[in-house]
Amino acid sequence: MFEAEMGGNKARAEARRLEAKKRREEAKKKRLEREAFVKKCEEEKIRAESTHQTLTFDTPGVTPDDYPGVIPDPNTRQVSIPILPKLASATQTSLQNTKQGSIHASTLLPTPPPSNNHTAHNITDKDRMMQQAKALREQRAKNREMNQGARAMQKVYRSFVDVKSLRATLKKDYDAKIAATLKLIQALKQKGGAPYVCPPATVSSLARQFLFCHPSPASVASRRQLGILCDFLILPGLSVGDTSLHPLASWPGHGEGRLRLGRLLRACVSAMGTDDGFTQSTLSKFLRCLLLGEPAAQPAALDRWCAEFVLGEEQANVVGSLRSYLLSCNGLVPSPPRPSNSSRSSSTSVYFNLVSDLCSRKSASDDGYSLSLFLRQVLSVPVLSYKLSDADLSRAYRDVVPPAADKTLKMLHLYNRAPVTALLPVYSAASIPVPPSLALFGNLVSALRLSPPSAEEGGVFLERIAPLLTLLLGEVPLSTFGSRRAVAWVKTGTVTSKAVLVPEVATEEAKTFLRDGVLRRICSYVETGEEGELEE
């Protein structure tokens, strides 16, 4: 039994040995086949490379035109020339024994092979492949351009959606913070404590958040939010007189603060030019405290920066904003009858008095330029007596018009006695059919009508306004005083003008120069005044 078992083991071992030998033979056979295949590929590669050589022509008289299928390089003079297989080995040997760049075509170049259809067929295939590659390149360039435009549109749309979503989220957060602050202010007011002064850091954060949520407060709700921000959060810190609690003292000192302050002032000026009484009264208190120092004076750097911004910056210019607002009140050129004095004072007096007081206060620092700007921009609005109350006009004429007329005359003298029209605003004749010179003349005549009643004050007022009135008298349309309706020529371009029929209300305003005895007052003043005072 033991011997039988040993015999079975030997048989199994022999079988395993034979099987292993068979696997080794198969692996050796596969290796030999793979080596033969690799050797064959290398021979094919060497044969393919030996049929083309890159040579350099140095021998005169030998040109690539002698060899079909040759594409020369004009810079390196290197070409790929087909060589017969039987000469490949000799050419390789010559290339190895010759320095690069000094190969002689007479010894290396074989006899040009005759042209055949196979070479022409290869050239045709190459041209077709090049044309296909060119078409594919053009298509890929067009696809890239289309994809670039699509990505640009997607970028704009995604940014719009993201900003809109962010503004909605921040607006909810801002409204919640303002509501909590108003509750705190109301609670402190009921307890009779000191008024709540919001910390400067909180004011800066809320102002930044408001300006992001309302980039241009055009709606009534956004203007109300602006009024609440200025009245309840910023104004108490301006009035307390403590620099450490001043919410805007540090803003002009850095770029981000100046940008934020400029956007805040621009929003206030834009909101002032509306018919919203609550917004006008609220923002008027804030602007008077910030620009005029009422009731507490502001830091010098802040006061100077704000005044220069609202009088010089184009989009935040209070004088231009007031002019646009006055033009929109009661129409561009109002029609008779004249509105009541109370209705005229309730809608426009707040903004008008703010700008006139600001120009009077800043005239000392800018040599009267702001007053001249007020006269040229605001007083050239047609028929101001239909838009402003007599009290507001009388106050402005008494405080603003005399020094503004003096500064305007000095400017005309600097411009070599240019006409007054050169300093007045230019507008479309289709929108406002009243020449600016006639509008300013009629308002100055109203100023004489509302001038101080006493002889001494009236004489001084007349002395300062009469020279400008005399210059304007020569620039108004000739038919203003001679007919019921006047025709004026208004410039519509650099060399073109347009005939405009002046409304009757504008000519009637100018005719008070004769009807109300203004001309008689001028003549009597010239007779009683010193010699040569009003000679010009």
C-alpha positions as CSV (number, residue, x, y, z in Angstrom):
1,M,0.0,0.0,0.0
2,F,2.9,2.3,0.8
3,E,4.5,1.6,-2.6
4,A,1.3,2.3,-4.4
5,E,1.0,5.6,-2.7
6,M,4.6,6.5,-3.6
7,G,4.0,5.6,-7.2
8,G,1.0,7.9,-7.4
9,N,3.0,10.8,-6.0
10,K,5.7,10.3,-8.7
11,A,3.2,10.3,-11.4
12,R,1.6,13.5,-10.2
13,A,5.1,15.1,-9.9
14,E,6.0,14.1,-13.5
15,A,2.8,15.5,-14.8
16,R,3.4,18.8,-13.1
17,R,7.0,18.9,-14.5
18,L,5.7,18.4,-18.0
19,E,3.1,21.0,-17.6
20,A,5.6,23.6,-16.4
21,K,7.9,22.7,-19.3
22,K,5.1,23.2,-21.7
23,R,4.3,26.7,-20.2
24,R,8.0,27.7,-20.5
25,E,8.1,26.7,-24.1
26,E,5.0,28.6,-24.9
27,A,6.3,31.7,-23.1
28,K,9.6,31.4,-25.0
29,K,7.7,31.1,-28.3
30,K,5.7,34.3,-27.6
31,R,8.9,36.1,-26.6
32,L,10.6,35.2,-29.8
33,E,7.6,36.2,-31.8
34,R,7.5,39.6,-30.0
35,E,11.2,40.1,-30.6
36,A,10.8,39.3,-34.3
37,F,7.9,41.7,-34.5
38,V,9.9,44.5,-32.8
39,K,12.9,43.8,-35.1
40,K,10.7,43.9,-38.2
41,C,9.2,47.3,-37.0
42,E,12.7,48.7,-36.5
43,E,13.8,47.6,-40.0
44,E,10.7,49.2,-41.5
45,K,11.4,52.4,-39.6
46,I,15.0,52.4,-40.8
47,R,14.0,51.7,-44.3
48,A,11.4,54.5,-44.2
49,E,13.9,56.9,-42.8
50,S,16.6,55.9,-45.3
51,T,14.4,56.9,-48.3
52,H,14.3,60.6,-47.2
53,Q,17.2,62.7,-46.2
54,T,17.3,66.3,-45.1
55,L,20.1,67.9,-47.2
56,T,21.5,71.4,-47.6
57,F,22.2,72.7,-51.1
58,D,25.7,74.3,-51.4
59,T,26.6,73.4,-55.0
60,P,25.8,76.1,-57.6
61,G,23.6,75.0,-60.4
62,V,21.7,72.5,-58.3
63,T,18.1,73.5,-57.4
64,P,15.2,71.7,-55.8
65,D,13.3,72.0,-59.0
66,D,15.2,69.0,-60.3
67,Y,13.5,66.7,-57.7
68,P,9.7,66.3,-57.7
69,G,8.0,66.4,-54.4
70,V,10.7,68.6,-52.9
71,I,9.5,71.5,-50.7
72,P,12.6,73.8,-50.0
73,D,12.9,76.1,-47.0
74,P,14.0,79.6,-48.1
75,N,15.8,80.3,-44.8
76,T,17.7,77.1,-44.0
77,R,17.9,75.8,-47.6
78,Q,17.0,72.3,-46.2
79,V,14.8,70.0,-48.2
80,S,13.6,66.5,-47.8
81,I,14.7,64.6,-50.9
82,P,13.7,61.0,-51.7
83,I,16.8,58.7,-52.1
84,L,16.7,55.2,-53.7
85,P,16.9,52.4,-51.1
86,K,20.1,51.0,-52.7
87,L,21.8,54.4,-52.1
88,A,20.5,54.8,-48.6
89,S,23.4,53.1,-46.9
90,A,26.0,55.1,-49.0
91,T,24.2,58.3,-48.2
92,Q,24.1,57.6,-44.5
93,T,27.9,56.8,-44.6
94,S,28.6,60.1,-46.4
95,L,26.5,62.0,-44.0
96,Q,28.4,60.7,-41.1
97,N,31.8,61.5,-42.7
98,T,30.7,65.1,-43.7
99,K,30.2,68.1,-41.4
100,Q,26.7,69.3,-41.1
101,G,25.9,72.3,-43.4
102,S,28.7,71.4,-46.0
103,I,27.1,68.5,-47.9
104,H,27.8,68.7,-51.6
105,A,24.9,67.8,-53.8
106,S,27.2,66.4,-56.5
107,T,28.4,63.6,-54.2
108,L,25.3,63.0,-52.1
109,L,22.3,63.6,-54.2
110,P,21.2,60.7,-56.3
111,T,19.8,61.0,-59.8
112,P,16.4,62.6,-59.7
113,P,13.8,59.8,-59.9
114,P,11.3,60.0,-62.7
115,S,8.0,61.4,-61.7
116,N,5.2,58.9,-61.4
117,N,1.5,58.9,-60.5
118,H,2.2,57.7,-57.0
119,T,4.1,60.9,-56.1
120,A,1.3,63.1,-57.6
121,H,-1.2,61.0,-55.7
122,N,0.6,61.6,-52.4
123,I,0.8,65.4,-53.1
124,T,-2.9,65.5,-53.8
125,D,-3.7,63.6,-50.6
126,K,-1.5,66.0,-48.7
127,D,-3.2,69.1,-50.1
128,R,-6.6,67.6,-49.3
129,M,-5.5,66.9,-45.7
130,M,-4.2,70.4,-45.4
131,Q,-7.5,71.9,-46.6
132,Q,-9.4,69.7,-44.2
133,A,-7.1,70.7,-41.3
134,K,-7.6,74.4,-42.3
135,A,-11.4,74.0,-42.4
136,L,-11.3,72.3,-39.0
137,R,-9.1,75.1,-37.5
138,E,-11.6,77.7,-38.8
139,Q,-14.5,75.8,-37.4
140,R,-12.8,75.5,-34.0
141,A,-12.0,79.3,-34.0
142,K,-15.6,80.0,-34.8
143,N,-16.8,77.7,-32.0
144,R,-14.4,79.4,-29.6
145,E,-15.7,82.8,-30.5
146,M,-19.3,81.6,-30.1
147,N,-18.5,80.0,-26.8
148,Q,-16.7,83.1,-25.6
149,G,-19.8,85.2,-26.3
150,A,-22.1,82.7,-24.6
151,R,-19.8,82.6,-21.6
152,A,-19.8,86.5,-21.4
153,M,-23.6,86.5,-21.5
154,Q,-23.8,83.8,-18.8
155,K,-21.3,85.7,-16.7
156,V,-23.4,88.9,-16.9
157,Y,-26.6,87.1,-16.1
158,R,-25.1,85.1,-13.2
159,S,-23.6,88.3,-11.7
160,F,-27.0,90.1,-12.1
161,V,-28.9,87.2,-10.4
162,D,-26.3,86.9,-7.6
163,V,-26.3,90.7,-6.9
164,K,-30.1,90.8,-6.9
165,S,-30.3,87.9,-4.5
166,L,-27.6,89.4,-2.2
167,R,-29.4,92.7,-2.2
168,A,-32.7,91.1,-1.2
169,T,-31.0,89.3,1.7
170,L,-29.1,92.4,2.9
171,K,-32.2,94.5,2.6
172,K,-34.1,92.2,4.9
173,D,-31.2,92.4,7.4
174,Y,-31.0,96.2,7.1
175,D,-34.7,96.6,7.6
176,A,-34.6,94.5,10.8
177,K,-31.6,96.5,12.2
178,I,-33.4,99.8,11.5
179,A,-36.6,98.6,13.1
180,A,-34.6,97.5,16.2
181,T,-32.8,100.8,16.4
182,L,-36.0,102.8,16.1
183,K,-37.6,100.8,18.9
184,L,-34.5,101.6,21.1
185,I,-34.8,105.3,20.2
186,Q,-38.5,105.4,21.0
187,A,-37.9,103.6,24.3
188,L,-35.2,106.0,25.4
189,K,-37.4,108.9,24.4
190,Q,-40.3,107.7,26.5
191,K,-38.1,107.3,29.5
192,G,-37.0,110.9,29.1
193,G,-33.3,110.1,28.8
194,A,-30.7,111.6,26.6
195,P,-31.2,111.2,22.8
196,Y,-29.6,108.1,21.4
197,V,-26.4,108.7,19.5
198,C,-25.5,105.7,17.2
199,P,-21.8,104.7,17.4
200,P,-19.7,105.7,14.4
201,A,-18.9,102.1,13.5
202,T,-22.6,101.1,13.4
203,V,-23.4,104.2,11.3
204,S,-20.6,103.3,8.8
205,S,-21.9,99.7,8.6
206,L,-25.5,100.6,8.1
207,A,-24.7,103.4,5.6
208,R,-22.6,100.9,3.5
209,Q,-25.4,98.4,3.6
210,F,-28.0,101.0,2.6
211,L,-25.9,102.3,-0.3
212,F,-25.4,98.7,-1.6
213,C,-29.1,97.8,-1.3
214,H,-30.3,101.2,-2.8
215,P,-27.6,102.3,-5.3
216,S,-30.0,105.0,-6.7
217,P,-33.0,105.8,-4.4
218,A,-35.6,106.4,-7.0
219,S,-38.6,104.9,-5.3
220,V,-40.6,106.6,-2.5
221,A,-39.7,103.7,-0.1
222,S,-36.0,104.0,-0.7
223,R,-36.1,107.8,-0.2
224,R,-38.0,107.3,3.1
225,Q,-35.3,104.8,4.2
226,L,-32.6,107.4,3.3
227,G,-34.4,110.1,5.3
228,I,-34.6,107.7,8.3
229,L,-30.9,106.9,8.1
230,C,-29.9,110.6,7.9
231,D,-32.4,111.8,10.6
232,F,-32.3,109.1,13.2
233,L,-28.8,107.6,12.9
234,I,-26.4,110.3,11.4
235,L,-27.9,113.6,12.5
236,P,-27.8,113.1,16.3
237,G,-24.0,112.5,16.0
238,L,-23.5,115.6,14.0
239,S,-25.4,117.8,16.5
240,V,-23.7,116.5,19.7
241,G,-20.4,118.3,19.1
242,D,-18.2,115.5,20.3
243,T,-15.6,114.4,17.8
244,S,-15.4,110.9,19.2
245,L,-19.1,110.4,18.5
246,H,-19.1,112.1,15.1
247,P,-20.2,109.5,12.6
248,L,-18.6,111.2,9.5
249,A,-15.5,112.8,10.9
250,S,-13.2,110.0,9.6
251,W,-14.8,109.4,6.3
252,P,-12.8,112.1,4.2
253,G,-9.5,110.7,5.5
254,H,-9.5,107.5,3.4
255,G,-10.6,106.5,-0.1
256,E,-13.4,104.1,0.9
257,G,-14.9,106.7,3.2
258,R,-14.8,109.5,0.6
259,L,-16.5,107.1,-1.9
260,R,-19.2,106.3,0.7
261,L,-19.7,110.0,1.6
262,G,-19.9,111.0,-2.0
263,R,-22.6,108.4,-2.7
264,L,-24.5,109.4,0.3
265,L,-24.5,113.1,-0.7
266,R,-25.4,112.2,-4.3
267,A,-28.4,110.2,-3.0
268,C,-29.5,113.1,-0.8
269,V,-29.2,115.7,-3.6
270,S,-31.2,113.4,-5.9
271,A,-33.9,112.8,-3.3
272,M,-34.2,116.5,-2.6
273,G,-35.3,117.2,-6.2
274,T,-38.6,115.5,-5.6
275,D,-42.1,116.5,-4.4
276,D,-41.9,114.3,-1.3
277,G,-42.4,116.7,1.5
278,F,-41.2,114.3,4.3
279,T,-38.0,113.5,2.4
280,Q,-37.3,117.2,1.7
281,S,-37.8,118.3,5.3
282,T,-35.8,115.4,6.7
283,L,-32.8,115.7,4.3
284,S,-32.9,119.5,4.5
285,K,-32.1,119.3,8.3
286,F,-29.3,116.8,7.6
287,L,-27.7,118.9,4.8
288,R,-28.0,122.1,6.7
289,C,-26.2,120.6,9.6
290,L,-23.5,119.0,7.4
291,L,-23.0,121.9,4.9
292,L,-24.0,125.0,6.9
293,G,-23.1,124.0,10.4
294,E,-26.6,124.4,11.8
295,P,-26.8,124.0,14.8
296,A,-23.3,122.7,15.4
297,A,-20.2,123.4,13.4
298,Q,-18.6,120.4,11.6
299,P,-14.9,119.5,11.4
300,A,-13.0,121.7,8.9
301,A,-11.9,118.9,6.7
302,L,-15.4,117.4,6.5
303,D,-17.0,120.8,5.9
304,R,-14.5,121.7,3.1
305,W,-14.8,118.4,1.3
306,C,-18.6,118.3,1.4
307,A,-18.9,121.9,0.1
308,E,-16.5,121.3,-2.8
309,F,-18.3,118.0,-3.6
310,V,-21.9,119.4,-3.8
311,L,-20.8,122.5,-5.7
312,G,-18.3,121.0,-8.1
313,E,-19.2,117.3,-8.7
314,E,-21.4,117.0,-11.8
315,Q,-23.9,114.4,-10.6
316,A,-24.2,115.8,-7.0
317,N,-24.2,119.5,-7.9
318,V,-27.0,121.1,-5.8
319,V,-27.3,124.1,-8.1
320,G,-27.9,122.0,-11.2
321,S,-30.2,119.7,-9.3
322,L,-32.2,122.8,-8.1
323,R,-32.5,124.1,-11.6
324,S,-33.9,120.8,-12.9
325,Y,-36.3,120.7,-9.9
326,L,-37.6,124.2,-10.6
327,L,-38.0,123.5,-14.3
328,S,-40.2,120.5,-13.4
329,C,-42.4,122.5,-11.0
330,N,-45.6,123.8,-12.6
331,G,-44.3,122.8,-16.0
332,L,-41.3,124.1,-17.9
333,V,-43.1,127.3,-18.8
334,P,-46.1,127.8,-16.5
335,S,-49.4,129.2,-17.8
336,P,-51.5,131.9,-16.2
337,P,-53.0,132.5,-13.8
338,R,-50.2,132.7,-11.2
339,P,-50.5,130.2,-8.3
340,S,-51.2,131.4,-4.9
341,N,-48.3,132.5,-2.7
342,S,-48.9,129.7,-0.2
343,S,-48.9,126.9,-2.8
344,R,-45.7,128.3,-4.3
345,S,-43.9,128.4,-1.0
346,S,-44.8,124.9,0.2
347,S,-43.3,123.0,-2.7
348,T,-40.0,124.7,-3.5
349,S,-38.9,127.0,-0.7
350,V,-37.0,124.3,1.3
351,Y,-34.6,123.3,-1.4
352,F,-34.3,126.8,-2.9
353,N,-33.4,128.4,0.5
354,L,-30.9,125.6,1.3
355,V,-29.0,126.2,-2.0
356,S,-29.1,130.0,-1.8
357,D,-27.8,129.9,1.8
358,L,-25.1,127.5,0.8
359,C,-23.9,129.6,-2.1
360,S,-23.9,132.8,0.1
361,R,-21.9,131.0,2.8
362,K,-19.3,129.5,0.4
363,S,-18.9,132.7,-1.7
364,A,-16.1,134.0,0.6
365,S,-13.9,130.9,0.0
366,D,-14.4,130.7,-3.8
367,D,-14.4,134.4,-4.5
368,G,-18.1,134.5,-5.4
369,Y,-18.1,131.8,-8.0
370,S,-20.8,129.9,-6.3
371,L,-23.1,133.0,-6.3
372,S,-22.4,133.6,-10.0
373,L,-23.2,130.0,-10.7
374,F,-26.5,130.4,-8.7
375,L,-27.4,133.4,-10.8
376,R,-26.6,131.9,-14.1
377,Q,-28.2,128.5,-13.5
378,V,-31.1,129.1,-11.1
379,L,-32.2,132.7,-12.0
380,S,-32.2,131.8,-15.7
381,V,-35.2,129.4,-15.1
382,P,-38.2,131.0,-16.9
383,V,-40.8,132.8,-14.8
384,L,-39.5,132.1,-11.3
385,S,-42.4,134.2,-9.9
386,Y,-44.8,131.4,-10.8
387,K,-42.7,128.8,-9.0
388,L,-41.4,130.6,-5.8
389,S,-43.1,132.7,-3.2
390,D,-42.5,136.5,-3.0
391,A,-40.8,136.1,0.4
392,D,-38.3,133.5,-0.9
393,L,-37.5,135.6,-4.0
394,S,-37.1,138.8,-2.1
395,R,-34.7,137.1,0.3
396,A,-32.7,135.6,-2.5
397,Y,-32.6,138.8,-4.5
398,R,-31.5,140.8,-1.4
399,D,-28.7,138.4,-0.3
400,V,-27.6,136.6,-3.5
401,V,-28.3,138.8,-6.6
402,P,-26.1,141.9,-5.9
403,P,-22.8,140.0,-5.2
404,A,-23.7,137.5,-7.9
405,A,-24.2,140.3,-10.5
406,D,-20.8,141.8,-9.5
407,K,-19.0,138.5,-10.0
408,T,-20.7,137.8,-13.3
409,L,-19.6,141.3,-14.6
410,K,-16.1,140.5,-13.5
411,M,-16.2,137.2,-15.4
412,L,-17.5,139.0,-18.5
413,H,-14.7,141.5,-18.3
414,L,-12.2,138.6,-18.1
415,Y,-13.8,137.1,-21.2
416,N,-13.1,140.4,-23.1
417,R,-16.6,141.7,-22.7
418,A,-18.3,138.6,-24.0
419,P,-22.1,138.6,-24.2
420,V,-24.0,137.4,-21.1
421,T,-25.5,134.6,-23.1
422,A,-22.1,133.0,-23.3
423,L,-22.3,132.3,-19.6
424,L,-25.9,131.1,-19.5
425,P,-26.9,127.4,-19.9
426,V,-27.7,126.1,-23.3
427,Y,-30.9,124.0,-23.7
428,S,-33.1,122.7,-26.5
429,A,-35.5,125.2,-27.9
430,A,-38.1,122.5,-28.3
431,S,-38.2,121.8,-24.6
432,I,-37.9,125.4,-23.3
433,P,-39.1,128.0,-25.9
434,V,-37.6,130.9,-23.9
435,P,-34.1,132.2,-24.5
436,P,-32.0,132.2,-21.4
437,S,-31.2,135.9,-21.7
438,L,-34.9,136.7,-21.7
439,A,-35.6,134.4,-18.7
440,L,-32.8,136.0,-16.7
441,F,-33.9,139.5,-17.7
442,G,-37.5,138.9,-16.5
443,N,-36.3,137.5,-13.2
444,L,-34.0,140.5,-12.6
445,V,-36.9,142.8,-13.4
446,S,-38.9,140.9,-10.7
447,A,-36.0,141.5,-8.4
448,L,-36.3,145.2,-8.9
449,R,-40.0,145.0,-8.3
450,L,-39.4,143.2,-5.0
451,S,-36.3,145.3,-4.0
452,P,-36.1,147.0,-0.6
453,P,-38.6,149.8,-0.2
454,S,-36.3,152.4,1.4
455,A,-34.6,154.8,-1.0
456,E,-31.1,154.1,0.3
457,E,-31.3,150.3,0.2
458,G,-33.1,150.4,-3.1
459,G,-30.5,152.7,-4.6
460,V,-27.7,150.4,-3.6
461,F,-29.5,147.4,-4.9
462,L,-30.2,149.2,-8.2
463,E,-26.6,150.4,-8.5
464,R,-25.3,146.8,-8.4
465,I,-28.0,145.2,-10.6
466,A,-28.4,147.9,-13.3
467,P,-25.2,147.2,-15.3
468,L,-26.1,143.6,-15.8
469,L,-29.7,144.5,-16.6
470,T,-28.4,146.9,-19.2
471,L,-26.3,144.3,-20.9
472,L,-29.2,141.9,-20.9
473,L,-31.5,144.6,-22.4
474,G,-29.4,144.5,-25.6
475,E,-29.6,140.7,-25.9
476,V,-33.4,140.0,-25.4
477,P,-35.4,139.6,-28.6
478,L,-36.3,142.9,-30.3
479,S,-40.0,142.2,-30.4
480,T,-40.3,141.6,-26.6
481,F,-41.6,145.1,-25.8
482,G,-43.3,145.9,-29.1
483,S,-45.7,143.0,-29.6
484,R,-47.8,140.6,-27.6
485,R,-45.9,137.5,-28.8
486,A,-42.2,137.6,-29.4
487,V,-40.1,135.5,-31.8
488,A,-36.6,134.6,-30.7
489,W,-33.8,132.8,-32.5
490,V,-32.3,130.1,-30.3
491,K,-29.1,128.3,-31.2
492,T,-29.5,124.6,-32.0
493,G,-25.9,124.0,-32.8
494,T,-22.6,125.7,-33.4
495,V,-23.8,127.6,-36.5
496,T,-27.5,126.9,-36.8
497,S,-30.4,128.7,-35.1
498,K,-34.2,128.1,-34.8
499,A,-37.0,130.6,-34.7
500,V,-39.1,130.1,-31.5
501,L,-42.4,131.7,-30.5
502,V,-41.8,132.9,-27.0
503,P,-44.8,132.2,-24.6
504,E,-46.8,135.2,-23.6
505,V,-46.2,134.7,-19.9
506,A,-42.4,135.2,-20.4
507,T,-42.9,138.4,-22.4
508,E,-45.3,139.8,-19.9
509,E,-42.7,139.2,-17.1
510,A,-40.2,141.2,-19.1
511,K,-42.6,144.0,-19.9
512,T,-42.9,144.9,-16.3
513,F,-39.6,146.7,-16.9
514,L,-41.8,149.5,-18.4
515,R,-45.1,149.0,-16.7
516,D,-44.1,149.0,-13.1
517,G,-41.9,152.1,-13.3
518,V,-38.6,150.3,-13.2
519,L,-37.3,152.3,-16.1
520,R,-38.4,155.5,-14.4
521,R,-36.5,154.4,-11.2
522,I,-33.4,153.8,-13.3
523,C,-33.6,157.1,-15.0
524,S,-34.2,159.0,-11.7
525,Y,-31.3,157.2,-10.1
526,V,-29.0,158.2,-12.9
527,E,-30.1,161.8,-12.6
528,T,-29.6,162.0,-8.8
529,G,-26.5,159.8,-8.7
530,E,-22.9,160.9,-8.9
531,E,-21.6,161.7,-12.3
532,G,-20.4,158.7,-14.4
533,E,-21.7,156.1,-11.9
534,L,-23.9,154.3,-14.5
535,E,-22.3,155.7,-17.6
536,E,-21.6,152.3,-19.1
